[in-house]
Amino acid sequence: MGVLIPLRRLSDSINQVAIVVCVGCILAMLGISFTAFLYKLATGSTLSWTYSLARLFLPWIGFLSMTISLRYGEHVAMTLLIRSLPKILVQIGAGLCLAVIGLFALMLVWYGWGYFTNATQVYMVSDQIRIPSKVTAIVVPISGVIMLLHLVHGFSLLEHFLDESEMIDELIEINDGESRS
């Protein structure tokens, strides 16, 4: 158990980095789109490269947000079905769910690494802007590694192990403890 606590802290830290990177990608996309809009207003013509450049951020947003949603238990779950089962079957189901998530993450790493190493194309955003496809391909194995790291949180990743009444009580206690000025 001594190694789990540092790994969970690392998982949480990497999750925070993933959130910042996702927000940065979204802001970059908005900035590029807004620049194109202002350019169109000012000159009447369009910049041909803005759409192509902005969409290169989509794989990063999609794959990293998948790891973030896993960390917060916001993934596909059949909570009603799971909660109606006996406790032992819930634990078996949860173990199977975590195993499938782990297998998926391993496949992302394995096949994603091959995809990354074989990515030889260059995206021609414009005559001056050329971006190697490796820039977008690397996010596939990175997201697999992050998902594997998040698995150290175990059953807490799964929604059907959360007790809503306990969570509501905790939120009420937190709000009652706050002072309003």
N, CA, C and O of each residue as an XYZ file, in Angstrom:
724
protein
N       0.808     -1.204      0.000
C       0.000      0.000      0.000
C       0.848      1.265      0.000
O       0.348      2.343     -0.322
N       2.131      1.149      0.359
C       2.989      2.318      0.439
C       3.217      2.988     -0.904
O       3.479      4.189     -0.958
N       3.119      2.226     -1.993
C       3.360      2.793     -3.313
C       2.072      3.373     -3.921
O       2.137      4.197     -4.833
N       0.904      2.945     -3.419
C      -0.363      3.421     -3.973
C      -0.593      4.909     -3.714
O      -1.087      5.616     -4.592
N      -0.250      5.382     -2.543
C      -0.500      6.793     -2.220
C       0.284      7.724     -3.139
O      -0.306      8.660     -3.679
N       1.597      7.511     -3.345
C       2.301      8.381     -4.296
C       1.773      8.250     -5.732
O       1.731      9.235     -6.468
N       1.369      7.033     -6.130
C       0.817      6.863     -7.471
C      -0.518      7.585     -7.626
O      -0.810      8.143     -8.684
N      -1.323      7.572     -6.572
C      -2.599      8.302     -6.626
C      -2.365      9.803     -6.684
O      -3.078     10.517     -7.388
N      -1.367     10.285     -5.944
C      -1.031     11.716     -6.024
C      -0.540     12.060     -7.427
O      -0.910     13.097     -7.978
N       0.293     11.192     -8.007
C       0.775     11.403     -9.365
C      -0.386     11.409    -10.352
O      -0.433     12.234    -11.264
N      -1.322     10.478    -10.162
C      -2.512     10.423    -11.009
C      -3.299     11.728    -10.923
O      -3.724     12.270    -11.943
N      -3.491     12.228     -9.706
C      -4.221     13.485     -9.533
C      -3.473     14.661    -10.158
O      -4.089     15.541    -10.760
N      -2.153     14.677    -10.016
C      -1.354     15.761    -10.599
C      -1.413     15.723    -12.121
O      -1.574     16.758    -12.768
N      -1.285     14.539    -12.685
C      -1.352     14.413    -14.144
C      -2.747     14.766    -14.638
O      -2.900     15.339    -15.717
N      -3.753     14.429    -13.859
C      -5.111     14.803    -14.225
C      -5.261     16.328    -14.272
O      -5.908     16.863    -15.172
N      -4.666     17.021    -13.305
C      -4.718     18.490    -13.320
C      -3.989     19.055    -14.542
O      -4.448     20.024    -15.147
N      -2.859     18.453    -14.900
C      -2.126     18.883    -16.100
C      -2.984     18.650    -17.343
O      -3.038     19.500    -18.231
N      -3.654     17.494    -17.404
C      -4.524     17.188    -18.544
C      -5.654     18.209    -18.659
O      -6.020     18.615    -19.762
N      -6.203     18.621    -17.521
C      -7.258     19.640    -17.538
C      -6.721     20.953    -18.096
O      -7.371     21.592    -18.923
N      -5.543     21.352    -17.645
C      -4.942     22.605    -18.116
C      -4.646     22.525    -19.618
O      -4.876     23.489    -20.348
N      -4.138     21.380    -20.075
C      -3.844     21.220    -21.502
C      -5.137     21.280    -22.321
O      -5.167     21.910    -23.378
N      -6.202     20.632    -21.844
C      -7.491     20.684    -22.551
C      -8.024     22.111    -22.631
O      -8.473     22.558    -23.687
N      -7.971     22.811    -21.518
C      -8.437     24.204    -21.515
C      -7.572     25.036    -22.455
O      -8.085     25.879    -23.190
N      -6.259     24.802    -22.434
C      -5.353     25.517    -23.332
C      -5.673     25.246    -24.796
O      -5.649     26.159    -25.622
N      -5.973     23.990    -25.116
C      -6.334     23.645    -26.495
C      -7.631     24.334    -26.918
O      -7.743     24.846    -28.031
N      -8.595     24.338    -26.021
C      -9.871     25.001    -26.332
C      -9.657     26.497    -26.527
O     -10.195     27.089    -27.462
N      -8.867     27.109    -25.639
C      -8.591     28.544    -25.786
C      -7.820     28.836    -27.067
O      -8.068     29.846    -27.725
N      -6.888     27.958    -27.424
C      -6.144     28.141    -28.677
C      -7.085     28.053    -29.875
O      -6.994     28.855    -30.804
N      -7.988     27.077    -29.850
C      -8.964     26.958    -30.944
C      -9.841     28.202    -31.037
O     -10.093     28.718    -32.126
N     -10.303     28.675    -29.883
C     -11.134     29.881    -29.879
C     -10.340     31.090    -30.360
O     -10.853     31.921    -31.109
N      -9.082     31.183    -29.923
C      -8.237     32.296    -30.348
C      -8.006     32.300    -31.850
O      -8.060     33.352    -32.488
N      -7.751     31.134    -32.412
C      -7.548     31.029    -33.861
C      -8.829     31.396    -34.602
O      -8.793     32.133    -35.587
N      -9.955     30.883    -34.129
C     -11.241     31.184    -34.772
C     -11.583     32.672    -34.650
O     -12.089     33.277    -35.596
N     -11.308     33.250    -33.495
C     -11.590     34.674    -33.297
C     -10.675     35.533    -34.179
O     -11.104     36.552    -34.721
N      -9.428     35.118    -34.316
C      -8.503     35.826    -35.199
C      -9.011     35.798    -36.633
O      -8.974     36.810    -37.332
N      -9.488     34.629    -37.070
C     -10.039     34.517    -38.417
C     -11.259     35.418    -38.587
O     -11.437     36.046    -39.631
N     -12.093     35.476    -37.559
C     -13.285     36.339    -37.602
C     -12.897     37.808    -37.702
O     -13.446     38.543    -38.523
N     -11.950     38.238    -36.868
C     -11.511     39.637    -36.914
C     -10.850     39.974    -38.249
O     -11.054     41.060    -38.792
N     -10.063     39.046    -38.769
C      -9.409     39.261    -40.057
C     -10.454     39.421    -41.159
O     -10.315     40.277    -42.032
N     -11.493     38.599    -41.114
C     -12.570     38.678    -42.107
C     -13.304     40.006    -41.989
O     -13.654     40.610    -43.002
N     -13.545     40.474    -40.749
C     -14.201     41.763    -40.557
C     -13.348     42.910    -41.068
O     -13.853     43.846    -41.688
N     -12.054     42.828    -40.803
C     -11.160     43.932    -41.157
C     -10.838     43.985    -42.644
O     -10.744     45.070    -43.218
N     -10.669     42.830    -43.269
C     -10.194     42.842    -44.658
C     -11.239     42.380    -45.665
O     -11.139     42.711    -46.846
N     -12.223     41.637    -45.230
C     -13.219     41.116    -46.153
C     -12.824     39.785    -46.771
O     -13.658     39.122    -47.388
N     -11.579     39.385    -46.618
C     -11.147     38.083    -47.129
C     -10.883     37.142    -45.949
O     -10.867     37.556    -44.790
N     -10.683     35.896    -46.272
C     -10.499     34.906    -45.199
C      -9.064     34.395    -45.159
O      -8.338     34.437    -46.152
N      -8.685     33.918    -43.997
C      -7.401     33.238    -43.834
C      -7.643     31.752    -44.094
O      -8.490     31.141    -43.443
N      -6.922     31.181    -45.017
C      -7.186     29.801    -45.413
C      -6.719     28.788    -44.373
O      -7.216     27.662    -44.360
N      -5.804     29.142    -43.525
C      -5.177     28.184    -42.629
C      -5.843     28.062    -41.262
O      -5.514     27.144    -40.511
N      -6.746     28.933    -40.923
C      -7.277     28.938    -39.550
C      -8.074     27.682    -39.213
O      -7.910     27.118    -38.132
N      -8.927     27.242    -40.120
C      -9.733     26.055    -39.846
C      -8.841     24.829    -39.685
O      -9.031     24.041    -38.758
N      -7.868     24.663    -40.582
C      -6.976     23.502    -40.527
C      -6.145     23.491    -39.253
O      -5.937     22.436    -38.655
N      -5.676     24.643    -38.841
C      -4.869     24.706    -37.625
C      -5.724     24.445    -36.385
O      -5.306     23.724    -35.479
N      -6.908     25.025    -36.349
C      -7.774     24.869    -35.177
C      -8.187     23.415    -34.974
O      -8.277     22.961    -33.833
N      -8.437     22.687    -36.035
C      -8.910     21.308    -35.868
C      -7.811     20.351    -35.431
O      -8.115     19.230    -35.023
N      -6.550     20.750    -35.501
C      -5.468     19.894    -35.023
C      -5.484     19.748    -33.497
O      -4.833     18.858    -32.950
N      -6.221     20.613    -32.822
C      -6.336     20.521    -31.367
C      -7.397     19.511    -30.928
O      -7.404     19.093    -29.770
N      -8.291     19.113    -31.836
C      -9.397     18.221    -31.476
C      -8.956     16.860    -30.930
O      -9.530     16.409    -29.940
N      -7.965     16.183    -31.523
C      -7.561     14.904    -30.919
C      -7.060     15.058    -29.486
O      -7.332     14.208    -28.638
N      -6.339     16.127    -29.215
C      -5.842     16.358    -27.854
C      -7.006     16.571    -26.893
O      -7.018     16.020    -25.792
N      -7.968     17.359    -27.304
C      -9.128     17.609    -26.448
C      -9.910     16.316    -26.223
O     -10.285     16.009    -25.091
N     -10.153     15.567    -27.277
C     -10.941     14.339    -27.166
C     -10.283     13.277    -26.301
O     -10.918     12.733    -25.397
N      -9.015     12.976    -26.570
C      -8.358     11.904    -25.831
C      -8.057     12.291    -24.390
O      -8.234     11.474    -23.486
N      -7.609     13.513    -24.161
C      -7.310     13.906    -22.782
C      -8.581     14.059    -21.956
O      -8.588     13.747    -20.765
N      -9.658     14.537    -22.580
C     -10.905     14.647    -21.812
C     -11.454     13.263    -21.468
O     -12.170     13.112    -20.479
N     -11.126     12.255    -22.273
C     -11.516     10.882    -21.945
C     -10.834     10.436    -20.650
O     -11.458      9.785    -19.812
N      -9.564     10.784    -20.486
C      -8.859     10.389    -19.262
C      -9.382     11.164    -18.057
O      -9.457     10.628    -16.951
N      -9.738     12.418    -18.274
C     -10.283     13.240    -17.185
C     -11.630     12.684    -16.734
O     -11.896     12.580    -15.536
N     -12.472     12.330    -17.692
C     -13.785     11.796    -17.320
C     -13.654     10.450    -16.605
O     -14.441     10.152    -15.707
N     -12.672      9.639    -16.993
C     -12.440      8.383    -16.278
C     -12.072      8.661    -14.830
O     -12.584      8.007    -13.921
N     -11.195      9.618    -14.612
C     -10.731      9.927    -13.255
C     -11.876     10.363    -12.354
O     -11.867     10.063    -11.160
N     -12.864     11.066    -12.904
C     -13.981     11.543    -12.101
C     -15.196     10.616    -12.156
O     -16.271     10.979    -11.679
N     -15.036      9.432    -12.730
C     -16.133      8.468    -12.757
C     -17.246      8.838    -13.708
O     -18.367      8.349    -13.565
N     -16.965      9.685    -14.671
C     -17.990     10.132    -15.621
C     -17.885      9.333    -16.914
O     -17.691      9.904    -17.987
N     -18.009      8.037    -16.814
C     -17.927      7.195    -17.987
C     -19.179      6.343    -18.055
O     -20.042      6.421    -17.180
N     -19.272      5.546    -19.077
C     -20.458      4.718    -19.264
C     -20.581      3.739    -18.107
O     -19.649      2.992    -17.812
N     -21.716      3.747    -17.468
C     -21.955      2.833    -16.344
C     -23.433      2.460    -16.327
O     -24.296      3.249    -16.709
N     -23.696      1.260    -15.882
C     -25.076      0.808    -15.734
C     -25.383      0.752    -14.241
O     -25.531     -0.324    -13.660
N     -25.475      1.916    -13.644
C     -25.586      2.042    -12.207
C     -26.829      1.356    -11.655
O     -26.746      0.640    -10.657
N     -27.966      1.563    -12.281
C     -29.200      0.979    -11.775
C     -29.120     -0.543    -11.758
O     -29.524     -1.175    -10.782
N     -28.605     -1.129    -12.825
C     -28.454     -2.581    -12.890
C     -27.469     -3.063    -11.835
O     -27.739     -4.034    -11.129
N     -26.336     -2.395    -11.725
C     -25.299     -2.811    -10.777
C     -25.806     -2.724     -9.345
O     -25.539     -3.622     -8.546
N     -26.528     -1.667     -9.007
C     -26.996     -1.490     -7.627
C     -28.078     -2.489     -7.239
O     -28.326     -2.703     -6.052
N     -28.715     -3.096     -8.218
C     -29.756     -4.076     -7.893
C     -29.172     -5.462     -7.651
O     -29.900     -6.367     -7.242
N     -27.892     -5.650     -7.890
C     -27.242     -6.945     -7.703
C     -26.767     -7.114     -6.259
O     -26.593     -6.130     -5.541
N     -26.560     -8.349     -5.841
C     -25.954     -8.583     -4.519
C     -24.530     -8.011     -4.490
O     -23.887     -7.852     -5.528
N     -24.062     -7.709     -3.288
C     -22.775     -7.028     -3.126
C     -21.621     -7.778     -3.783
O     -20.751     -7.151     -4.389
N     -21.594     -9.098     -3.679
C     -20.485     -9.867     -4.259
C     -20.475     -9.740     -5.777
O     -19.411     -9.642     -6.389
N     -21.673     -9.743     -6.390
C     -21.749     -9.573     -7.839
C     -21.370     -8.150     -8.261
O     -20.813     -7.946     -9.340
N     -21.671     -7.178     -7.413
C     -21.260     -5.801     -7.688
C     -19.738     -5.710     -7.715
O     -19.157     -5.067     -8.590
N     -19.103     -6.361     -6.747
C     -17.640     -6.332     -6.701
C     -17.026     -7.063     -7.886
O     -16.022     -6.612     -8.438
N     -17.613     -8.178     -8.278
C     -17.117     -8.902     -9.451
C     -17.302     -8.057    -10.709
O     -16.403     -7.960    -11.544
N     -18.487     -7.446    -10.834
C     -18.754     -6.578    -11.976
C     -17.803     -5.392    -12.031
O     -17.330     -5.010    -13.102
N     -17.530     -4.818    -10.873
C     -16.612     -3.683    -10.818
C     -15.199     -4.111    -11.203
O     -14.499     -3.400    -11.924
N     -14.789     -5.277    -10.717
C     -13.475     -5.794    -11.092
C     -13.377     -6.028    -12.592
O     -12.369     -5.698    -13.216
N     -14.438     -6.605    -13.171
C     -14.461     -6.808    -14.620
C     -14.431     -5.488    -15.378
O     -13.759     -5.366    -16.402
N     -15.157     -4.510    -14.873
C     -15.182     -3.186    -15.499
C     -13.783     -2.563    -15.490
O     -13.327     -2.031    -16.502
N     -13.119     -2.635    -14.358
C     -11.760     -2.100    -14.272
C     -10.801     -2.859    -15.177
O      -9.889     -2.270    -15.758
N     -11.009     -4.178    -15.298
C     -10.163     -4.977    -16.190
C     -10.363     -4.567    -17.648
O      -9.401     -4.476    -18.410
N     -11.612     -4.321    -18.029
C     -11.894     -3.888    -19.405
C     -11.289     -2.504    -19.660
O     -10.724     -2.261    -20.726
N     -11.406     -1.612    -18.696
C     -10.799     -0.285    -18.833
C      -9.287     -0.419    -18.967
O      -8.674      0.256    -19.794
N      -8.683     -1.290    -18.157
C      -7.248     -1.521    -18.244
C      -6.848     -2.101    -19.586
O      -5.838     -1.695    -20.160
N      -7.629     -3.046    -20.095
C      -7.353     -3.630    -21.408
C      -7.447     -2.570    -22.499
O      -6.602     -2.512    -23.392
N      -8.475     -1.736    -22.423
C      -8.627     -0.650    -23.391
C      -7.432      0.299    -23.331
O      -6.911      0.718    -24.365
N      -7.008      0.630    -22.130
C      -5.861      1.528    -21.973
C      -4.585      0.892    -22.530
O      -3.792      1.559    -23.195
N      -4.394     -0.398    -22.256
C      -3.232     -1.099    -22.812
C      -3.262     -1.108    -24.339
O      -2.227     -0.946    -24.985
N      -4.443     -1.298    -24.908
C      -4.570     -1.272    -26.368
C      -4.276      0.121    -26.919
O      -3.671      0.256    -27.983
N      -4.704      1.158    -26.196
C      -4.364      2.519    -26.621
C      -2.853      2.719    -26.640
O      -2.313      3.326    -27.565
N      -2.179      2.211    -25.624
C      -0.723      2.353    -25.564
C      -0.073      1.539    -26.680
O       0.761      2.057    -27.423
N      -0.451      0.277    -26.796
C       0.189     -0.625    -27.747
C      -0.029     -0.173    -29.198
O       0.928      0.051    -29.939
N      -1.290     -0.044    -29.586
C      -1.595      0.336    -30.961
C      -1.328      1.826    -31.202
O      -0.961      2.223    -32.308
N      -1.509      2.627    -30.188
C      -1.233      4.058    -30.317
C       0.238      4.335    -30.546
O       0.596      5.247    -31.291
N       1.104      3.537    -29.897
C       2.541      3.734    -30.110
C       2.912      3.387    -31.556
O       3.704      4.087    -32.187
N       2.341      2.318    -32.063
C       2.570      1.964    -33.468
C       2.044      3.040    -34.406
O       2.688      3.382    -35.398
N       0.882      3.564    -34.088
C       0.307      4.654    -34.882
C       1.221      5.875    -34.853
O       1.439      6.522    -35.878
N       1.752      6.185    -33.677
C       2.651      7.332    -33.533
C       3.944      7.130    -34.321
O       4.372      8.028    -35.046
N       4.565      5.970    -34.186
C       5.849      5.752    -34.862
C       5.700      5.680    -36.374
O       6.647      5.987    -37.098
N       4.533      5.282    -36.865
C       4.303      5.209    -38.310
C       3.709      6.483    -38.895
O       3.489      6.564    -40.103
N       3.452      7.458    -38.070
C       2.868      8.715    -38.554
C       3.958      9.535    -39.236
O       4.804     10.139    -38.576
N       3.925      9.545    -40.549
C       4.971     10.247    -41.305
C       4.434     11.404    -42.123
O       5.209     12.140    -42.734
N       3.129     11.578    -42.145
C       2.554     12.664    -42.932
C       2.825     14.016    -42.282
O       3.120     14.111    -41.091
N       2.717     15.049    -43.098
C       2.832     16.418    -42.620
C       1.546     17.127    -42.995
O       1.137     17.123    -44.157
N       0.903     17.742    -41.990
C      -0.309     18.506    -42.264
C       0.090     19.850    -42.852
O       0.820     20.624    -42.233
N      -0.390     20.107    -44.032
C      -0.111     21.372    -44.699
C      -1.199     22.364    -44.307
O      -2.213     22.503    -44.991
N      -0.971     23.033    -43.215
C      -1.945     24.008    -42.751
C      -1.959     25.191    -43.705
O      -3.024     25.692    -44.065
N      -0.794     25.630    -44.109
C      -0.644     26.654    -45.143
C       0.715     26.422    -45.793
O       1.419     25.469    -45.458
N       1.078     27.297    -46.722
C       2.389     27.160    -47.366
C       3.523     27.292    -46.351
O       4.563     26.649    -46.491
N       3.324     28.117    -45.341
C       4.353     28.341    -44.344
C       4.215     27.437    -43.122
O       5.210     27.152    -42.455
N       3.020     26.990    -42.823
C       2.774     26.209    -41.611
C       2.627     24.739    -41.975
O       1.659     24.338    -42.621
N       3.592     23.952    -41.556
C       3.558     22.495    -41.760
C       3.715     21.842    -40.391
O       4.666     22.124    -39.663
N       2.780     20.974    -40.052
C       2.806     20.333    -38.733
C       2.857     18.823    -38.943
O       1.993     18.263    -39.618
N       3.871     18.153    -38.365
C       3.949     16.692    -38.499
C       2.757     16.015    -37.826
O       2.277     16.470    -36.788
N       2.288     14.926    -38.428
C       1.146     14.213    -37.845
C       1.503     13.560    -36.519
O       0.609     13.162    -35.772
N       2.784     13.443    -36.212
C       3.196     12.891    -34.912
C       2.698     13.772    -33.759
O       2.497     13.283    -32.647
N       2.502     15.057    -34.022
C       2.027     15.984    -32.985
C       0.647     15.571    -32.493
O       0.361     15.663    -31.299
N      -0.199     15.122    -33.391
C      -1.528     14.679    -32.963
C      -1.551     13.192    -32.619
O      -2.351     12.772    -31.783
N      -0.695     12.390    -33.244
C      -0.707     10.936    -33.012
C      -0.202     10.564    -31.618
O      -0.623      9.543    -31.074
N       0.675     11.350    -31.034
C       1.257     11.000    -29.731
C       0.224     11.009    -28.613
O       0.438     10.392    -27.570
N      -0.882     11.694    -28.816
C      -1.885     11.767    -27.754
C      -2.547     10.413    -27.494
O      -3.052     10.185    -26.395
N      -2.555      9.517    -28.472
C      -3.200      8.210    -28.285
C      -2.465      7.386    -27.219
O      -3.098      6.971    -26.249
N      -1.153      7.131    -27.359
C      -0.500      6.371    -26.282
C      -0.403      7.143    -24.964
O      -0.430      6.537    -23.893
N      -0.292      8.461    -25.032
C      -0.254      9.249    -23.791
C      -1.547      9.055    -23.005
O      -1.513      8.867    -21.789
N      -2.683      9.100    -23.694
C      -3.961      8.929    -22.987
C      -4.082      7.520    -22.415
O      -4.656      7.341    -21.341
N      -3.548      6.511    -23.116
C      -3.559      5.149    -22.572
C      -2.751      5.039    -21.294
O      -3.177      4.388    -20.340
N      -1.584      5.675    -21.270
C      -0.739      5.652    -20.063
C      -1.441      6.367    -18.913
O      -1.399      5.901    -17.775
N      -2.079      7.488    -19.203
C      -2.795      8.222    -18.150
C      -3.945      7.376    -17.602
O      -4.172      7.341    -16.392
N      -4.667      6.697    -18.492
C      -5.764      5.844    -18.025
C      -5.236      4.712    -17.154
O      -5.837      4.387    -16.130
N      -4.129      4.115    -17.546
C      -3.530      3.062    -16.717
C      -3.138      3.610    -15.352
O      -3.332      2.947    -14.333
N      -2.593      4.806    -15.330
C      -2.217      5.422    -14.065
C      -3.441      5.697    -13.198
O      -3.389      5.510    -11.982
N      -4.530      6.134    -13.802
C      -5.755      6.409    -13.038
C      -6.339      5.139    -12.406
O      -7.083      5.220    -11.429
N      -6.008      3.984    -12.954
C      -6.539      2.737    -12.392
C      -6.052      2.475    -10.969
O      -6.613      1.623    -10.281
N      -5.016      3.191    -10.511
C      -4.567      3.008     -9.124
C      -5.635      3.480     -8.133
O      -5.577      3.147     -6.950
N      -6.597      4.248     -8.612
C      -7.684      4.695     -7.733
C      -8.712      3.590     -7.507
O      -9.558      3.701     -6.620
N      -8.641      2.527     -8.305
C      -9.481      1.354     -8.097
C     -10.966      1.625     -8.171
O     -11.440      2.322     -9.069
N     -11.701      1.065     -7.214
C     -13.158      1.131     -7.243
C     -13.705      2.549     -7.126
O     -14.859      2.790     -7.480
N     -12.905      3.486     -6.640
C     -13.418      4.856     -6.520
C     -13.639      5.491     -7.898
O     -14.283      6.536     -7.995
N     -13.120      4.879     -8.954
C     -13.383      5.374    -10.308
C     -14.786      5.035    -10.776
O     -15.294      5.634    -11.725
N     -15.406      4.083    -10.117
C     -16.692      3.587    -10.564
C     -17.823      4.237     -9.789
O     -17.831      4.255     -8.558
N     -18.765      4.765    -10.532
C     -19.874      5.524     -9.974
C     -20.730      4.720     -9.008
O     -21.230      5.271     -8.028
N     -20.910      3.420     -9.265
C     -21.828      2.648     -8.442
C     -21.251      2.302     -7.077
O     -21.908      1.615     -6.294
N     -20.054      2.755     -6.775
C     -19.508      2.577     -5.433
C     -19.622      3.855     -4.605
O     -19.175      3.907     -3.459
N     -20.216      4.870     -5.189
C     -20.407      6.122     -4.450
C     -21.760      6.075     -3.751
O     -22.756      5.640     -4.329
N     -21.784      6.517     -2.534
C     -23.023      6.585     -1.779
C     -23.507      8.031     -1.837
O     -22.905      8.922     -1.238
N     -24.614      8.255     -2.573
C     -25.094      9.622     -2.768
C     -25.457     10.307     -1.456
O     -25.165     11.490     -1.278
N     -26.089      9.584     -0.538
C     -26.509     10.218      0.710
C     -25.285     10.660      1.514
O     -25.303     11.716      2.146
N     -24.220      9.847      1.487
C     -22.989     10.227      2.185
C     -22.348     11.443      1.509
O     -21.834     12.336      2.183
N     -22.383     11.467      0.174
C     -21.803     12.588     -0.551
C     -22.600     13.873     -0.284
O     -22.014     14.943     -0.112
N     -23.911     13.768     -0.251
C     -24.757     14.934      0.012
C     -24.491     15.467      1.418
O     -24.390     16.677      1.621
N     -24.379     14.554      2.391
C     -24.066     14.977      3.762
C     -22.728     15.708      3.832
O     -22.600     16.714      4.530
N     -21.728     15.196      3.106
C     -20.417     15.858      3.084
C     -20.516     17.257      2.484
O     -19.914     18.200      2.997
N     -21.278     17.390      1.393
C     -21.432     18.701      0.757
C     -22.148     19.682      1.682
O     -21.800     20.862      1.731
N     -23.150     19.193      2.417
C     -23.877     20.054      3.356
C     -22.935     20.515      4.463
O     -22.951     21.683      4.850
N     -22.117     19.601      4.970
C     -21.161     19.960      6.024
C     -20.153     20.990      5.529
O     -19.797     21.918      6.255
N     -19.698     20.824      4.298
C     -18.734     21.784      3.732
C     -19.376     23.157      3.603
O     -18.776     24.171      3.959
N     -20.607     23.181      3.088
C     -21.286     24.473      2.903
C     -21.647     25.124      4.239
O     -21.617     26.349      4.362
N     -21.989     24.305      5.244
C     -22.304     24.859      6.560
C     -21.075     25.448      7.222
O     -21.186     26.387      8.011
N     -19.914     24.914      6.915
C     -18.669     25.386      7.510
C     -18.152     26.672      6.896
O     -17.291     27.338      7.472
N     -18.683     27.030      5.710
C     -18.229     28.270      5.055
C     -18.880     29.470      5.713
O     -20.043     29.420      6.113
N     -18.137     30.527      5.820
C     -18.712     31.781      6.341
C     -18.869     32.747      5.196
O     -18.003     32.852      4.327
N     -19.966     33.443      5.201
C     -20.253     34.402      4.131
C     -20.021     35.804      4.686
O     -20.465     36.141      5.783
N     -19.320     36.603      3.904
C     -19.035     37.976      4.329
C     -20.015     38.937      3.709
O     -19.934     40.142      3.950
